[in-house]
Amino acid sequence: MRISTSQIFEMGSSRLADLQSSIVKTQQQISTNKRVLTPADDPVAAASALGVTQAMSMNDQYAVNRNAAKGALGQEESVMQSVTTLLQNVKSAVVQGGNGALDDSQRKDIATQLQSSLDQLMGAANTRNSEGDYIFAGYQTNSAPFTKTATGIVYSGDQGQRMLQVGASRQLAVSDPGSAVFEGMMTGNGKFVTTAGATNTGSGVINAGSVTDPAQMNGQSYTLTFSVDAAGATTYLVTETPPPATPATPQPYVDGQNITVGGTQFAITGKPANGDTFAVNPSSDQSIFTTISNLIDALSSTASGSTNQTRLANALNTANNNIDNALTTTSTVRASIGSRLSEIDDLDSAGSDLGLQYTQTYKDLIEIDPAAAYSSFLQQSYTLDAARQTFMKVAGMSLFQFLQ
């Protein structure tokens, strides 16, 4: 077979170009630490790497969302801690206000302090975040959730909870509506509430009571009306609303003895006057602002005389129970916040592990094996050098070298 000189040069230069191209590609792989420089290098690996990259981006975004959720919940927890301290101070003021050694002026001083606490509580309820959004307004983040009106402090937000996607299949609430935090307090003992009649003139004081038989509690309301006969014997008549099939009969009153009505039990101490009334109604939601406002009104009114002292005692008992319920609600909200923060920590840990897995998978698909790449580079270098030497010798072969 005859090979022309031009063929020798074409074949040699083509082979040298191929070897040079291979070594340049290997150099690029080593310098970028990537085995797949273009999709053509490994279409399957390139496609898989694209999917892994997208998953890594989503995982990183979830981490950003979790960080934002931590900030929002951390701020809410800080506010709720302040609210808890404030309510504990209010409860102390209730106890202080019941001190019989205080006069009207001193109780008014306590009422003034409570007014400051009420303003402070409203400020906490209208807290804004770093972006200027009201954190307790539900979805209505641009307007203050609580405003003062002629009838008291009212909530103008909604019931929404702002959510953040903190995981591939998990949305987490990063806020609580003010209605649930500051208005969801149950009155009385949480099941029913006992109150003394506003026009009572006796010294009867009613306690919060307790539930003896939940099965008998059917949402009924009861009124106890006291009668004192000429001999001084005191009885009470229980009136149920709506009326039962069999009307009740008057019962003798014993100071401090438990009275059981419709699955509830409570006690009245002191001496109710003729015509005094006490009511037992199902518990209902009451704003903590209303509770403190009622307490301020009670402490601002005169307590001179046995009738006013009894009125104050009943008002303080009611306020004390309602403040306890407010503290319970606050504790429940804080527990919910803590639970969500704990879940975020768990999701952070899982997200970090997932990020490491994605990174390793991406490396396995795209990156080079350094040892193998360096070995290939040396082999290609030796091959290129040998090809150059061989081409030089072959290209120098000619019959003219043998002609003298």
Stockholm file with secondary structure:
# STOCKHOLM 1.0

chainA/1-404         MRISTSQIFEMGSSRLADLQSSIVKTQQQISTNKRVLTPADDPVAAASALGVTQAMSMNDQYAVNRNAAKGALGQEESVMQSVTTLLQNVKSAVVQGGNGALDDSQRKDIATQLQSSLDQLMGAANTRNSEGDYIFAGYQTNSAPFTKTATGIVYSGDQGQRMLQVGASRQLAVSDPGSAVFEGMMTGNGKFVTTAGATNTGSGVINAGSVTDPAQMNGQSYTLTFSVDAAGATTYLVTETPPPATPATPQPYVDGQNITVGGTQFAITGKPANGDTFAVNPSSDQSIFTTISNLIDALSSTASGSTNQTRLANALNTANNNIDNALTTTSTVRASIGSRLSEIDDLDSAGSDLGLQYTQTYKDLIEIDPAAAYSSFLQQSYTLDAARQTFMKVAGMSLFQFLQ
#=GR chainA/1-404 SS CCCCHHHHHHHHHHHHHHHHHHHHHHHHHHHHTBSCSSGGGCHHHHHHHHHHHHHHHHHHHHHHHHHHHHHHHHHHHHHHHHHHHHHHHHHHHHHHHTCTTCCHHHHHHHHHHHHHHHHHHHHHHTCBCTTSCBTTSTTCTTSCSEEEETTEEEECSCSCCCEEEEETTEEEECCCCHHHHHSCEESTTSSEEEEECTTCCSCCEECCCEESCGGGCSSCEEEEEEEECTTCCEEEEEEEESCCSSCCCCEECCTTCEEEETTEEEEEESCCCTTCEEEEEECCEECHHHHHHHHHHHHHSCCCSHHHHHHHHHHHHHHHHHHHHHHHHHHHHHHHHHHHHHHHHHHHHHHHHHHHHHHHHHHHHHBCCHHHHHHHHHHHHHHHHHHHHHHHHHHTCCGGGGCC
#=GC SS_cons         CCCCHHHHHHHHHHHHHHHHHHHHHHHHHHHHTBSCSSGGGCHHHHHHHHHHHHHHHHHHHHHHHHHHHHHHHHHHHHHHHHHHHHHHHHHHHHHHHTCTTCCHHHHHHHHHHHHHHHHHHHHHHTCBCTTSCBTTSTTCTTSCSEEEETTEEEECSCSCCCEEEEETTEEEECCCCHHHHHSCEESTTSSEEEEECTTCCSCCEECCCEESCGGGCSSCEEEEEEEECTTCCEEEEEEEESCCSSCCCCEECCTTCEEEETTEEEEEESCCCTTCEEEEEECCEECHHHHHHHHHHHHHSCCCSHHHHHHHHHHHHHHHHHHHHHHHHHHHHHHHHHHHHHHHHHHHHHHHHHHHHHHHHHHHHHBCCHHHHHHHHHHHHHHHHHHHHHHHHHHTCCGGGGCC
//
